[in-house]
Amino acid sequence: MHLTRAARLLAAGAALTLLSACGGSTRHREEAALASKPPVQSEVQKHQVSVLPGMPPVQDATDLYAADRPNRLSPVVTDFPSRVYVPNTNSNTVTVIDPATYRVLETIPVGRQPQHVVPSWDLKTLWVNNDLGNSLTPIDPRTGKAGKPVDVHDPYNLYFTPDGKYAVVMASKDRQLVFRDAHTMKTAKTVPVSCSGVNHADFSIDGRYFIVSCEFSGELLKVDTARMKVVAQQKLPYKGAMPQDVKISPDGKLFYIADMMADGVWILNGDTFDQPKLLRTGKGAHGLYVSRDSRQMYISNRGEGTISLFDLTRNRLAKKWRLPGGGSPDMGGVSADGKVLWLSGRYNSEVYAIDTRTGAQLARIKVGSGPHGLAVYPQPGRYSLGHTGVFR
């Protein structure tokens, strides 16, 4: 049978329509499949930071604390018992607490005036900073046993470069930053500083520089990590300023510096190192700790017995918790599951356990005299930058 010209055109049009519909269906399926996958941009963003050579890659450029999620422990520490280690500066001891029962397990004699208990970069050792004893006492967190002290002069505080190569001793009285081998503690370079009272620090998102607080002269330093050199310095715009703990924001854009005399937190752009702005939080602002979801920062106000909550997502203060009966909340850390904030009571010979959901005091535990930089250990994270536990 022969088709008319009109019939042939009609059949051809139908065939084209059918092919077009089939092609459209395939394209629709492909687009739907792509839509079901995570955006490629977010994956690229996680690996776009050009870091200090030897430093582990940044997992997420929008959240430096992405590796610190609840109970996400490194294989290195998974069999370590959960403990709270409290250095008592006036008693020359470290009190060891079981966080599950809030009971003191033992008291370890250490050197003179222990200031902080610091996790090593590789997570395997806890270093007790015996400031006036001019030594570091190693504690094996697997067994809880103290080892032979290592001679280190004036170790007020201790940090580790992000590449794991050096320990950085905050030699406060000596007015020095001393770069030492991260394992043997042998001196690699001594950097004299013109400020007084170097004490706390934190590193930039790429690890290429770090910000240091100088509490007795009220100054801040910017230090080039690779060159081991102070590259900038400024005086805080507040008479009698005494900067303390330093912490970087999750997105790496800002540094927060607690100031116990300005009664608040300085907010600094580390890249430009311009004059920072002050956010009032409470009397004697001292320690800074980021929540496990990276949404809040806990600020211990030592002079009034309170903890301020700073909303990191909105860049503003959210609320304030008060310790019942007051106290002197100082340094500490967050439990591995993120449910408890542990802080030393510097002038009350006690330690506080605080519920991070409600702000309620869970326990108040008697320890030695002058408890200071306590460490909650183990905590989530791939490696430690030092202090009482700054993990990435």
SULUR-V234722 format. One record per pair of residues at least 24 apart in sequence whose C-alpha atoms are under 6 Angstrom apart, sorted by sequence separation. I is the first residue (numbers start at 0). J is the second residue. If there is no record, write none. Layout:
<<I,J> <I,J>>
This chain:
<<88,112> <130,154> <217,241> <259,283> <304,328> <345,369> <88,113> <130,155> <171,196> <259,284> <345,370> <88,114> <128,154> <171,197> <258,284> <259,285> <301,327> <345,371> <86,113> <214,241> <257,284> <301,328> <343,370> <169,197> <214,242> <257,285> <301,329> <343,371> <169,198> <299,328> <212,242> <299,329> <320,358> <330,371> <331,372> <243,285> <244,286> <330,372> <331,373> <120,163> <286,329> <331,374> <332,375> <335,378> <201,245> <286,330> <161,206> <199,244> <200,245> <201,246> <199,245> <291,337> <204,251> <79,141> <54,161> <54,162> <53,162> <50,205> <51,206> <51,207> <63,249> <62,249> <62,250> <61,250> <69,291> <68,291> <159,384> <158,384> <159,385> <158,385> <157,385> <158,386> <157,386> <114,371> <115,372> <116,373> <114,372> <116,374> <121,382> <120,382> <120,383> <120,384> <70,335> <69,335> <70,336> <69,336> <118,385> <69,337> <117,385> <117,386> <117,387> <116,387> <90,367> <90,368> <89,368> <87,367> <89,369> <87,368> <88,369> <87,369> <87,370> <86,370> <86,371> <85,373> <84,373> <84,374> <83,374> <83,375> <82,376> <81,376> <72,379> <71,379> <73,381> <70,379> <67,379> <67,380> <66,380> <66,391> <64,391>>
